[in-house]
């Protein structure tokens, strides 16, 4: 069966066709690269300019005089080590809680087939239809006075960790992946005498590394870039994450120092994506089709 394309294979085989194709392809690739990379370049070089040059109209594409001291000032004046450490603790805890509990819940719904499992899954997925802003007040009232034990989690990392566990999207992503695992492998583990927990630990989790990588990235990025919720639960400035601290401490800070702080704050997530991009793509594609 032949495939119809905008340009026929015979045309592409000719020298003129190849030249036009590669010219158009290169131009489109360069335009997309500029569209995505130019804002990053503008932010990085903006921190290297003087305050007067940043505010100049029209702006300069390349700094006239390089001022790398903006980065060191941002590191010291905005207390970035402390706030980056706070963010790392909050993101790591939310990732661990979410990975353990969402994986257990997804495995139960997928492989253990509990009673009313479809009803429970439907209720979980229904929460995706509720705007996140509508849940802010109930969540705040809950962490401010935890039911049954009546204790406050404000200014405590648990105020970020526990709400992060209830992530319906990541749970459904894990369940869809578990549904597609070969039944023969799971039945072989059962014949060998492995229990449900042993099968999960020794068989399911090693086969689920791609989707676990995707869920990990989603969990870390969600906490790292969140602003409204940490602003509400962390009134203590010393415990605030970087997203809140950049706003709280930017009142009397030069614009170049603030830009430098934003560049430094974005480096961990960019590095994380560059390191694990293959796992992200593999995990997304693994859960997209069945078979």
C-alpha positions as CSV (number, residue, x, y, z in Angstrom):
1,X,0.0,0.0,0.0
2,X,1.5,3.3,-1.1
3,X,1.7,6.3,1.2
4,X,0.5,9.7,-0.1
5,X,2.6,12.7,0.9
6,X,2.7,16.3,0.0
7,X,5.8,15.8,-2.1
8,X,6.2,12.7,-4.2
9,X,9.2,10.4,-3.6
10,X,10.2,10.9,-7.3
11,X,10.4,14.7,-6.7
12,X,12.5,14.2,-3.6
13,X,14.9,11.9,-5.4
14,X,15.9,14.7,-7.8
15,X,18.8,17.0,-6.9
16,X,16.5,20.1,-7.0
17,X,13.9,18.3,-4.8
18,X,16.6,17.3,-2.3
19,X,17.9,20.9,-2.1
20,X,14.5,22.4,-1.6
21,X,13.6,19.8,1.0
22,X,16.8,20.3,3.1
23,X,16.5,24.0,2.8
24,X,13.0,24.1,4.1
25,X,13.8,21.5,6.8
26,X,16.8,23.5,8.0
27,X,14.9,26.8,8.0
28,X,12.0,25.4,10.1
29,X,14.4,23.7,12.5
30,X,16.4,26.9,13.0
31,X,13.2,28.9,13.5
32,X,11.9,26.5,16.2
33,X,15.3,26.4,17.9
34,X,15.4,30.2,18.0
35,X,11.8,30.4,19.3
36,X,12.6,28.1,22.3
37,X,16.3,29.1,23.0
38,X,16.2,32.8,22.5
39,X,14.2,33.5,25.7
40,X,16.8,31.4,27.6
41,X,19.6,33.4,26.0
42,X,17.9,36.7,26.8
43,X,17.5,35.7,30.5
44,X,21.1,34.5,30.9
45,X,22.6,37.5,29.2
46,X,20.2,39.9,31.0
47,X,21.9,39.0,34.3
48,X,25.3,39.9,32.8
49,X,24.2,43.4,31.9
50,X,24.3,46.5,34.0
51,X,20.9,47.8,35.5
52,X,20.9,50.7,33.1
53,X,21.6,48.5,30.0
54,X,18.8,46.1,31.0
55,X,16.3,49.0,31.1
56,X,17.5,50.6,27.9
57,X,15.3,51.1,24.9
58,X,15.9,49.6,22.4
59,X,17.5,46.7,24.2
60,X,21.0,45.4,23.3
61,X,21.3,41.9,22.0
62,X,24.8,41.4,23.4
63,X,25.9,43.0,26.7
64,X,28.2,45.9,26.1
65,X,30.0,45.3,29.4
66,X,29.9,41.9,31.1
67,X,29.0,41.9,34.8
68,X,29.1,38.3,36.1
69,X,28.9,39.7,39.6
70,X,25.1,39.6,39.3
71,X,25.1,35.9,39.8
72,X,27.3,36.0,42.9
73,X,25.1,38.9,44.3
74,X,22.0,36.8,43.7
75,X,23.5,33.8,45.4
76,X,24.4,35.8,48.5
77,X,21.7,38.5,48.8
78,X,18.7,36.3,48.0
79,X,19.9,33.4,50.2
80,X,19.6,31.0,47.3
81,X,21.4,28.1,49.0
82,X,18.9,28.0,51.9
83,X,15.8,28.3,49.7
84,X,17.1,25.8,47.1
85,X,17.7,23.4,50.0
86,X,14.1,24.0,51.2
87,X,12.8,23.3,47.7
88,X,14.9,20.2,47.3
89,X,13.6,18.8,50.6
90,X,10.0,19.5,49.7
91,X,10.3,18.1,46.1
92,X,12.2,15.0,47.3
93,X,9.6,14.2,50.0
94,X,6.7,14.8,47.6
95,X,8.4,12.6,45.0
96,X,8.9,9.7,47.5
97,X,5.4,9.8,49.0
98,X,3.8,10.0,45.5
99,X,5.9,7.3,44.0
100,X,5.2,4.8,46.8
101,X,1.5,5.5,47.3
102,X,0.5,6.1,43.7
103,X,2.4,3.0,42.6
104,X,0.7,0.9,45.3
105,X,-2.7,2.3,44.4
106,X,-2.2,1.8,40.7
107,X,-1.0,-1.8,41.2
108,X,-4.0,-2.6,43.3
109,X,-6.5,-1.2,40.8
110,X,-4.8,-2.8,37.9
111,X,-3.7,-6.3,39.1
112,X,-5.6,-7.0,42.4
113,X,-9.0,-6.1,41.0
114,X,-10.6,-5.0,44.3
115,X,-14.4,-4.7,44.7
116,X,-15.8,-1.5,43.3
117,X,-12.4,-0.8,41.8
118,X,-13.9,0.8,38.7
119,X,-16.0,3.1,40.9
120,X,-13.0,4.1,42.9
121,X,-11.0,4.8,39.7
122,X,-13.8,6.8,38.3
123,X,-14.0,8.9,41.4
124,X,-10.2,9.5,41.3
125,X,-10.4,10.5,37.7
126,X,-13.3,12.8,38.4
127,X,-11.1,15.0,40.5
128,X,-9.2,15.9,37.3
129,X,-12.3,17.9,36.3
130,X,-12.1,20.1,39.5
131,X,-9.9,23.2,39.1
132,X,-6.9,23.2,41.3
133,X,-7.8,26.6,42.7
134,X,-11.1,25.3,44.0
135,X,-9.2,22.8,46.2
136,X,-6.8,25.4,47.8
137,X,-9.1,26.4,50.7
138,X,-10.2,22.9,51.7
139,X,-6.5,21.8,51.6
140,X,-5.4,24.7,53.7
141,X,-8.1,24.1,56.3
142,X,-7.1,20.5,56.4
143,X,-3.3,21.1,56.9
144,X,-4.0,24.0,59.3
145,X,-6.0,21.6,61.6
146,X,-5.3,18.0,60.7
147,X,-8.4,15.9,61.4
148,X,-8.5,13.4,64.3
149,X,-5.1,14.5,65.7
150,X,-5.8,18.2,65.5
151,X,-2.3,19.4,64.8
152,X,-1.1,22.1,62.3
153,X,1.2,21.2,59.4
154,X,1.9,24.9,58.5
155,X,5.6,25.7,58.0
156,X,6.2,21.9,57.8
157,X,7.3,20.0,54.7
158,X,4.4,17.6,55.3
159,X,2.1,20.3,54.2
160,X,3.6,19.9,50.7
161,X,4.3,16.1,50.8
162,X,0.8,14.9,51.8
163,X,-1.3,16.8,49.3
164,X,1.1,15.9,46.5
165,X,0.2,12.2,47.0
166,X,-3.3,12.7,45.7
167,X,-2.2,13.0,42.0
168,X,-4.9,11.4,39.9
169,X,-3.0,11.9,36.6
170,X,0.1,10.1,37.7
171,X,-1.9,7.3,39.3
172,X,-3.9,6.8,36.1
173,X,-0.6,6.8,34.1
174,X,0.8,4.1,36.2
175,X,-2.4,2.0,36.1
176,X,-2.5,2.2,32.3
177,X,1.1,1.0,32.2
178,X,0.4,-1.9,34.6
179,X,-2.6,-2.9,32.5
180,X,-0.3,-3.5,29.6
181,X,2.2,-5.7,31.3
182,X,2.4,-9.2,29.9
183,X,0.1,-11.6,31.8
184,X,2.5,-14.5,31.1
185,X,5.3,-12.9,33.2
186,X,3.0,-12.2,36.1
187,X,1.5,-15.7,36.0
188,X,5.0,-17.2,35.8
189,X,6.0,-15.3,39.0
190,X,2.8,-16.6,40.7
191,X,3.6,-20.2,39.7
192,X,7.1,-19.8,41.1
193,X,5.5,-18.9,44.5
194,X,5.9,-15.1,44.5
195,X,3.2,-13.3,46.4
196,X,1.6,-10.0,45.3
197,X,4.1,-7.9,47.1
198,X,7.0,-9.9,45.8
199,X,5.7,-9.7,42.3
200,X,5.4,-6.0,42.5
201,X,8.9,-5.5,43.9
202,X,10.8,-8.1,41.7
203,X,8.8,-8.2,38.5
204,X,6.5,-5.2,38.0
205,X,8.8,-2.3,39.2
206,X,11.9,-3.4,37.2
207,X,9.7,-3.5,34.1
208,X,8.1,-0.1,34.9
209,X,11.3,2.0,35.0
210,X,10.2,4.2,32.0
211,X,6.9,5.2,33.4
212,X,8.3,5.6,36.9
213,X,10.8,8.0,35.4
214,X,8.0,10.0,33.8
215,X,6.0,10.1,37.1
216,X,9.1,11.2,38.9
217,X,9.7,14.1,36.6
218,X,6.1,15.2,36.8
219,X,6.2,15.0,40.6
220,X,9.4,17.0,41.0
221,X,8.5,19.7,38.4
222,X,5.1,20.2,40.0
223,X,6.6,20.9,43.4
224,X,9.5,22.9,42.1
225,X,7.4,25.3,40.1
226,X,4.4,25.6,42.5
227,X,3.9,29.1,44.0
228,X,0.4,29.6,45.4
229,X,0.4,26.6,47.8
230,X,3.9,27.1,49.3
231,X,3.0,30.8,49.7
232,X,0.0,29.9,51.8
233,X,1.6,27.2,54.0
234,X,5.0,28.7,54.6
235,X,4.7,32.0,56.4
236,X,8.2,31.5,57.9
237,X,10.6,33.1,55.4
238,X,13.4,30.8,56.3
239,X,11.4,27.7,55.2
240,X,10.1,29.0,51.9
241,X,11.0,27.4,48.6
242,X,12.8,29.2,45.8
243,X,9.6,30.0,43.9
244,X,8.2,32.0,46.8
245,X,11.5,33.5,48.0
246,X,12.2,35.0,44.6
247,X,9.0,37.0,44.9
248,X,9.2,37.8,48.6
249,X,12.9,39.0,48.4
250,X,12.7,40.9,45.1
251,X,11.3,44.2,46.5
252,X,14.6,46.0,47.0
253,X,16.8,43.9,44.7
254,X,18.2,45.1,41.4
255,X,16.6,43.7,38.3
256,X,19.8,42.1,37.1
257,X,20.2,40.3,40.4
258,X,16.6,39.1,40.2
259,X,17.2,37.8,36.7
260,X,20.4,36.0,37.8
261,X,18.4,34.4,40.7
262,X,15.8,33.1,38.2
263,X,18.5,31.7,36.0
264,X,20.1,29.8,38.9
265,X,16.6,28.6,40.1
266,X,15.9,27.1,36.7
267,X,19.1,25.2,36.3
268,X,18.2,22.1,38.4
269,X,15.0,21.4,36.4
270,X,16.7,22.0,33.0
271,X,19.6,19.7,34.1
272,X,17.1,17.1,35.3
273,X,15.3,17.1,31.9
274,X,18.5,16.9,29.9
275,X,19.7,13.9,31.9
276,X,16.4,12.0,31.9
277,X,14.9,13.1,28.5
278,X,15.3,9.6,27.0
279,X,13.4,8.1,30.0
280,X,10.6,10.7,29.7
281,X,10.1,10.0,26.0
282,X,10.2,6.2,26.5
283,X,7.8,6.4,29.4
284,X,5.2,8.5,27.5
285,X,5.4,6.3,24.4
286,X,5.2,3.1,26.5
287,X,1.8,4.1,28.0
288,X,0.3,5.5,24.7
289,X,-0.4,2.3,22.9
290,X,-1.3,-1.3,23.8
291,X,0.3,-4.3,22.4
